[in-house]
Amino acid sequence: GVVSGDLAVVVGTILVPSADGDMDDYLASLERVRDLSPPMLFPAHGPLSPTPEKLLEQYISHRRTRHLRVLEAVKSGLSELAGISESAYADTQGAHPILKLDQTLSHLRSHERAGDVHETDTGWHPA
């Protein structure tokens, strides 16, 4: 098995903080662990994962979907972080608003590094 620490847990999701996290690195780490085909994951919190490939694929799919929703929100004309966040996280009304904002910012910074969006004094815009 693999000790996954805070990379993936069975219950909930992992936050990638915008201040010192990197969404691209996080996704790459998920893919690297998935490619190891571990028979078991040992997360830092919660129960063990006896089906790590399924769990890791769910995490990767979830993040890619959210990543696309953030980009689609910007392309639709939303430029303020709050509006982009509300659009991208419309399916998670119960999520804490500050956490949604921070995760949205993590995704936006990834998109900015990829050249998909850029930030100006008026907000976020398609590149």
PyMOL CGO cylinders between C-alpha atoms (Angstrom):
from pymol import cmd
from pymol.cgo import CYLINDER

trace = [
    CYLINDER, 0.00, 0.00, 0.00, 0.82, 3.70, -0.13, 0.3, 1, 1, 1, 1, 1, 1,
    CYLINDER, 0.82, 3.70, -0.13, 0.61, 6.24, 2.68, 0.3, 1, 1, 1, 1, 1, 1,
    CYLINDER, 0.61, 6.24, 2.68, -1.41, 8.95, 0.96, 0.3, 1, 1, 1, 1, 1, 1,
    CYLINDER, -1.41, 8.95, 0.96, -1.36, 11.39, 3.87, 0.3, 1, 1, 1, 1, 1, 1,
    CYLINDER, -1.36, 11.39, 3.87, -3.51, 14.37, 2.92, 0.3, 1, 1, 1, 1, 1, 1,
    CYLINDER, -3.51, 14.37, 2.92, -3.46, 13.59, -0.80, 0.3, 1, 1, 1, 1, 1, 1,
    CYLINDER, -3.46, 13.59, -0.80, -6.71, 11.62, -0.79, 0.3, 1, 1, 1, 1, 1, 1,
    CYLINDER, -6.71, 11.62, -0.79, -9.15, 10.55, 1.90, 0.3, 1, 1, 1, 1, 1, 1,
    CYLINDER, -9.15, 10.55, 1.90, -12.16, 8.26, 1.77, 0.3, 1, 1, 1, 1, 1, 1,
    CYLINDER, -12.16, 8.26, 1.77, -14.58, 10.80, 3.27, 0.3, 1, 1, 1, 1, 1, 1,
    CYLINDER, -14.58, 10.80, 3.27, -14.60, 14.38, 2.00, 0.3, 1, 1, 1, 1, 1, 1,
    CYLINDER, -14.60, 14.38, 2.00, -12.20, 16.18, -0.27, 0.3, 1, 1, 1, 1, 1, 1,
    CYLINDER, -12.20, 16.18, -0.27, -8.78, 17.76, 0.08, 0.3, 1, 1, 1, 1, 1, 1,
    CYLINDER, -8.78, 17.76, 0.08, -8.34, 21.52, -0.01, 0.3, 1, 1, 1, 1, 1, 1,
    CYLINDER, -8.34, 21.52, -0.01, -5.54, 23.00, -2.10, 0.3, 1, 1, 1, 1, 1, 1,
    CYLINDER, -5.54, 23.00, -2.10, -4.90, 26.38, -0.48, 0.3, 1, 1, 1, 1, 1, 1,
    CYLINDER, -4.90, 26.38, -0.48, -4.34, 29.26, -2.86, 0.3, 1, 1, 1, 1, 1, 1,
    CYLINDER, -4.34, 29.26, -2.86, -1.66, 30.84, -0.66, 0.3, 1, 1, 1, 1, 1, 1,
    CYLINDER, -1.66, 30.84, -0.66, 0.81, 27.96, -0.79, 0.3, 1, 1, 1, 1, 1, 1,
    CYLINDER, 0.81, 27.96, -0.79, -0.83, 25.12, -2.70, 0.3, 1, 1, 1, 1, 1, 1,
    CYLINDER, -0.83, 25.12, -2.70, -0.59, 24.29, -6.37, 0.3, 1, 1, 1, 1, 1, 1,
    CYLINDER, -0.59, 24.29, -6.37, -3.51, 22.65, -8.14, 0.3, 1, 1, 1, 1, 1, 1,
    CYLINDER, -3.51, 22.65, -8.14, -1.27, 21.39, -10.94, 0.3, 1, 1, 1, 1, 1, 1,
    CYLINDER, -1.27, 21.39, -10.94, 1.12, 19.73, -8.49, 0.3, 1, 1, 1, 1, 1, 1,
    CYLINDER, 1.12, 19.73, -8.49, -1.82, 18.25, -6.61, 0.3, 1, 1, 1, 1, 1, 1,
    CYLINDER, -1.82, 18.25, -6.61, -3.31, 16.69, -9.75, 0.3, 1, 1, 1, 1, 1, 1,
    CYLINDER, -3.31, 16.69, -9.75, 0.10, 15.40, -10.84, 0.3, 1, 1, 1, 1, 1, 1,
    CYLINDER, 0.10, 15.40, -10.84, 0.57, 13.81, -7.42, 0.3, 1, 1, 1, 1, 1, 1,
    CYLINDER, 0.57, 13.81, -7.42, -2.82, 12.09, -7.64, 0.3, 1, 1, 1, 1, 1, 1,
    CYLINDER, -2.82, 12.09, -7.64, -1.89, 10.74, -11.06, 0.3, 1, 1, 1, 1, 1, 1,
    CYLINDER, -1.89, 10.74, -11.06, 1.53, 9.54, -9.87, 0.3, 1, 1, 1, 1, 1, 1,
    CYLINDER, 1.53, 9.54, -9.87, 0.04, 7.63, -6.95, 0.3, 1, 1, 1, 1, 1, 1,
    CYLINDER, 0.04, 7.63, -6.95, -2.69, 6.21, -9.20, 0.3, 1, 1, 1, 1, 1, 1,
    CYLINDER, -2.69, 6.21, -9.20, -0.05, 5.02, -11.66, 0.3, 1, 1, 1, 1, 1, 1,
    CYLINDER, -0.05, 5.02, -11.66, 1.64, 3.06, -8.86, 0.3, 1, 1, 1, 1, 1, 1,
    CYLINDER, 1.64, 3.06, -8.86, -1.51, 0.88, -8.72, 0.3, 1, 1, 1, 1, 1, 1,
    CYLINDER, -1.51, 0.88, -8.72, -1.31, 0.50, -4.95, 0.3, 1, 1, 1, 1, 1, 1,
    CYLINDER, -1.31, 0.50, -4.95, -3.42, -2.27, -3.43, 0.3, 1, 1, 1, 1, 1, 1,
    CYLINDER, -3.42, -2.27, -3.43, -4.33, 0.00, -0.49, 0.3, 1, 1, 1, 1, 1, 1,
    CYLINDER, -4.33, 0.00, -0.49, -4.19, 3.69, 0.47, 0.3, 1, 1, 1, 1, 1, 1,
    CYLINDER, -4.19, 3.69, 0.47, -3.43, 4.79, 4.01, 0.3, 1, 1, 1, 1, 1, 1,
    CYLINDER, -3.43, 4.79, 4.01, -4.74, 8.37, 4.37, 0.3, 1, 1, 1, 1, 1, 1,
    CYLINDER, -4.74, 8.37, 4.37, -3.77, 10.66, 7.24, 0.3, 1, 1, 1, 1, 1, 1,
    CYLINDER, -3.77, 10.66, 7.24, -7.43, 10.94, 8.27, 0.3, 1, 1, 1, 1, 1, 1,
    CYLINDER, -7.43, 10.94, 8.27, -10.35, 8.54, 8.21, 0.3, 1, 1, 1, 1, 1, 1,
    CYLINDER, -10.35, 8.54, 8.21, -10.58, 4.95, 7.05, 0.3, 1, 1, 1, 1, 1, 1,
    CYLINDER, -10.58, 4.95, 7.05, -8.21, 3.08, 4.74, 0.3, 1, 1, 1, 1, 1, 1,
    CYLINDER, -8.21, 3.08, 4.74, -9.08, 2.82, 1.06, 0.3, 1, 1, 1, 1, 1, 1,
    CYLINDER, -9.08, 2.82, 1.06, -9.28, -0.77, -0.16, 0.3, 1, 1, 1, 1, 1, 1,
    CYLINDER, -9.28, -0.77, -0.16, -10.09, 0.51, -3.69, 0.3, 1, 1, 1, 1, 1, 1,
    CYLINDER, -10.09, 0.51, -3.69, -7.41, 3.17, -4.26, 0.3, 1, 1, 1, 1, 1, 1,
    CYLINDER, -7.41, 3.17, -4.26, -7.63, 3.21, -8.06, 0.3, 1, 1, 1, 1, 1, 1,
    CYLINDER, -7.63, 3.21, -8.06, -11.34, 4.03, -7.89, 0.3, 1, 1, 1, 1, 1, 1,
    CYLINDER, -11.34, 4.03, -7.89, -10.81, 6.65, -5.19, 0.3, 1, 1, 1, 1, 1, 1,
    CYLINDER, -10.81, 6.65, -5.19, -7.95, 8.34, -7.03, 0.3, 1, 1, 1, 1, 1, 1,
    CYLINDER, -7.95, 8.34, -7.03, -9.89, 8.36, -10.31, 0.3, 1, 1, 1, 1, 1, 1,
    CYLINDER, -9.89, 8.36, -10.31, -12.81, 10.00, -8.50, 0.3, 1, 1, 1, 1, 1, 1,
    CYLINDER, -12.81, 10.00, -8.50, -10.49, 12.67, -7.10, 0.3, 1, 1, 1, 1, 1, 1,
    CYLINDER, -10.49, 12.67, -7.10, -8.88, 13.31, -10.49, 0.3, 1, 1, 1, 1, 1, 1,
    CYLINDER, -8.88, 13.31, -10.49, -12.23, 13.45, -12.27, 0.3, 1, 1, 1, 1, 1, 1,
    CYLINDER, -12.23, 13.45, -12.27, -13.69, 15.73, -9.59, 0.3, 1, 1, 1, 1, 1, 1,
    CYLINDER, -13.69, 15.73, -9.59, -10.79, 18.19, -9.81, 0.3, 1, 1, 1, 1, 1, 1,
    CYLINDER, -10.79, 18.19, -9.81, -10.73, 18.23, -13.61, 0.3, 1, 1, 1, 1, 1, 1,
    CYLINDER, -10.73, 18.23, -13.61, -14.49, 18.85, -13.72, 0.3, 1, 1, 1, 1, 1, 1,
    CYLINDER, -14.49, 18.85, -13.72, -14.22, 21.68, -11.21, 0.3, 1, 1, 1, 1, 1, 1,
    CYLINDER, -14.22, 21.68, -11.21, -11.21, 23.07, -13.10, 0.3, 1, 1, 1, 1, 1, 1,
    CYLINDER, -11.21, 23.07, -13.10, -13.26, 23.17, -16.29, 0.3, 1, 1, 1, 1, 1, 1,
    CYLINDER, -13.26, 23.17, -16.29, -16.20, 24.81, -14.51, 0.3, 1, 1, 1, 1, 1, 1,
    CYLINDER, -16.20, 24.81, -14.51, -13.94, 27.59, -13.25, 0.3, 1, 1, 1, 1, 1, 1,
    CYLINDER, -13.94, 27.59, -13.25, -12.63, 28.22, -16.77, 0.3, 1, 1, 1, 1, 1, 1,
    CYLINDER, -12.63, 28.22, -16.77, -16.15, 28.10, -18.23, 0.3, 1, 1, 1, 1, 1, 1,
    CYLINDER, -16.15, 28.10, -18.23, -17.29, 30.68, -15.67, 0.3, 1, 1, 1, 1, 1, 1,
    CYLINDER, -17.29, 30.68, -15.67, -14.55, 33.09, -16.77, 0.3, 1, 1, 1, 1, 1, 1,
    CYLINDER, -14.55, 33.09, -16.77, -15.27, 32.45, -20.45, 0.3, 1, 1, 1, 1, 1, 1,
    CYLINDER, -15.27, 32.45, -20.45, -18.97, 33.17, -19.81, 0.3, 1, 1, 1, 1, 1, 1,
    CYLINDER, -18.97, 33.17, -19.81, -18.01, 36.71, -18.78, 0.3, 1, 1, 1, 1, 1, 1,
    CYLINDER, -18.01, 36.71, -18.78, -17.75, 36.39, -15.01, 0.3, 1, 1, 1, 1, 1, 1,
    CYLINDER, -17.75, 36.39, -15.01, -14.67, 38.22, -13.76, 0.3, 1, 1, 1, 1, 1, 1,
    CYLINDER, -14.67, 38.22, -13.76, -15.05, 38.66, -10.01, 0.3, 1, 1, 1, 1, 1, 1,
    CYLINDER, -15.05, 38.66, -10.01, -13.82, 35.85, -7.80, 0.3, 1, 1, 1, 1, 1, 1,
    CYLINDER, -13.82, 35.85, -7.80, -17.15, 35.56, -5.95, 0.3, 1, 1, 1, 1, 1, 1,
    CYLINDER, -17.15, 35.56, -5.95, -19.17, 35.20, -9.15, 0.3, 1, 1, 1, 1, 1, 1,
    CYLINDER, -19.17, 35.20, -9.15, -16.75, 32.70, -10.66, 0.3, 1, 1, 1, 1, 1, 1,
    CYLINDER, -16.75, 32.70, -10.66, -16.85, 30.70, -7.44, 0.3, 1, 1, 1, 1, 1, 1,
    CYLINDER, -16.85, 30.70, -7.44, -20.65, 30.68, -7.23, 0.3, 1, 1, 1, 1, 1, 1,
    CYLINDER, -20.65, 30.68, -7.23, -20.88, 29.50, -10.83, 0.3, 1, 1, 1, 1, 1, 1,
    CYLINDER, -20.88, 29.50, -10.83, -18.18, 26.84, -10.54, 0.3, 1, 1, 1, 1, 1, 1,
    CYLINDER, -18.18, 26.84, -10.54, -19.53, 25.53, -7.23, 0.3, 1, 1, 1, 1, 1, 1,
    CYLINDER, -19.53, 25.53, -7.23, -23.26, 25.84, -8.00, 0.3, 1, 1, 1, 1, 1, 1,
    CYLINDER, -23.26, 25.84, -8.00, -23.62, 22.12, -7.28, 0.3, 1, 1, 1, 1, 1, 1,
    CYLINDER, -23.62, 22.12, -7.28, -22.22, 22.42, -3.75, 0.3, 1, 1, 1, 1, 1, 1,
    CYLINDER, -22.22, 22.42, -3.75, -24.49, 24.90, -2.00, 0.3, 1, 1, 1, 1, 1, 1,
    CYLINDER, -24.49, 24.90, -2.00, -23.58, 23.51, 1.42, 0.3, 1, 1, 1, 1, 1, 1,
    CYLINDER, -23.58, 23.51, 1.42, -19.85, 24.10, 1.03, 0.3, 1, 1, 1, 1, 1, 1,
    CYLINDER, -19.85, 24.10, 1.03, -18.31, 26.86, 3.12, 0.3, 1, 1, 1, 1, 1, 1,
    CYLINDER, -18.31, 26.86, 3.12, -18.17, 30.08, 1.04, 0.3, 1, 1, 1, 1, 1, 1,
    CYLINDER, -18.17, 30.08, 1.04, -14.62, 30.99, 2.07, 0.3, 1, 1, 1, 1, 1, 1,
    CYLINDER, -14.62, 30.99, 2.07, -13.36, 27.53, 1.14, 0.3, 1, 1, 1, 1, 1, 1,
    CYLINDER, -13.36, 27.53, 1.14, -15.13, 27.74, -2.24, 0.3, 1, 1, 1, 1, 1, 1,
    CYLINDER, -15.13, 27.74, -2.24, -13.50, 31.12, -2.89, 0.3, 1, 1, 1, 1, 1, 1,
    CYLINDER, -13.50, 31.12, -2.89, -10.06, 29.83, -1.98, 0.3, 1, 1, 1, 1, 1, 1,
    CYLINDER, -10.06, 29.83, -1.98, -10.40, 26.69, -4.11, 0.3, 1, 1, 1, 1, 1, 1,
    CYLINDER, -10.40, 26.69, -4.11, -11.63, 28.81, -7.01, 0.3, 1, 1, 1, 1, 1, 1,
    CYLINDER, -11.63, 28.81, -7.01, -8.54, 30.99, -6.65, 0.3, 1, 1, 1, 1, 1, 1,
    CYLINDER, -8.54, 30.99, -6.65, -6.34, 27.88, -6.70, 0.3, 1, 1, 1, 1, 1, 1,
    CYLINDER, -6.34, 27.88, -6.70, -7.97, 26.82, -9.96, 0.3, 1, 1, 1, 1, 1, 1,
    CYLINDER, -7.97, 26.82, -9.96, -7.67, 30.32, -11.43, 0.3, 1, 1, 1, 1, 1, 1,
    CYLINDER, -7.67, 30.32, -11.43, -3.97, 30.48, -10.66, 0.3, 1, 1, 1, 1, 1, 1,
    CYLINDER, -3.97, 30.48, -10.66, -3.50, 27.15, -12.40, 0.3, 1, 1, 1, 1, 1, 1,
    CYLINDER, -3.50, 27.15, -12.40, -5.39, 28.44, -15.43, 0.3, 1, 1, 1, 1, 1, 1,
    CYLINDER, -5.39, 28.44, -15.43, -3.28, 31.60, -15.36, 0.3, 1, 1, 1, 1, 1, 1,
    CYLINDER, -3.28, 31.60, -15.36, -0.04, 29.57, -15.39, 0.3, 1, 1, 1, 1, 1, 1,
    CYLINDER, -0.04, 29.57, -15.39, -1.43, 27.60, -18.34, 0.3, 1, 1, 1, 1, 1, 1,
    CYLINDER, -1.43, 27.60, -18.34, -2.20, 30.82, -20.21, 0.3, 1, 1, 1, 1, 1, 1,
    CYLINDER, -2.20, 30.82, -20.21, -5.97, 30.27, -20.18, 0.3, 1, 1, 1, 1, 1, 1,
    CYLINDER, -5.97, 30.27, -20.18, -6.88, 33.33, -18.10, 0.3, 1, 1, 1, 1, 1, 1,
    CYLINDER, -6.88, 33.33, -18.10, -5.23, 36.47, -16.81, 0.3, 1, 1, 1, 1, 1, 1,
    CYLINDER, -5.23, 36.47, -16.81, -5.94, 38.72, -13.86, 0.3, 1, 1, 1, 1, 1, 1,
    CYLINDER, -5.94, 38.72, -13.86, -6.25, 42.49, -14.18, 0.3, 1, 1, 1, 1, 1, 1,
    CYLINDER, -6.25, 42.49, -14.18, -7.44, 45.20, -11.82, 0.3, 1, 1, 1, 1, 1, 1,
    CYLINDER, -7.44, 45.20, -11.82, -10.97, 44.44, -13.06, 0.3, 1, 1, 1, 1, 1, 1,
    CYLINDER, -10.97, 44.44, -13.06, -10.82, 40.73, -12.27, 0.3, 1, 1, 1, 1, 1, 1,
    CYLINDER, -10.82, 40.73, -12.27, -10.22, 37.52, -14.19, 0.3, 1, 1, 1, 1, 1, 1,
    CYLINDER, -10.22, 37.52, -14.19, -10.53, 37.37, -17.97, 0.3, 1, 1, 1, 1, 1, 1,
    CYLINDER, -10.53, 37.37, -17.97, -10.01, 34.78, -20.73, 0.3, 1, 1, 1, 1, 1, 1,
    CYLINDER, -10.01, 34.78, -20.73, -6.57, 34.96, -22.28, 0.3, 1, 1, 1, 1, 1, 1,
]
cmd.load_cgo(trace, "trace")
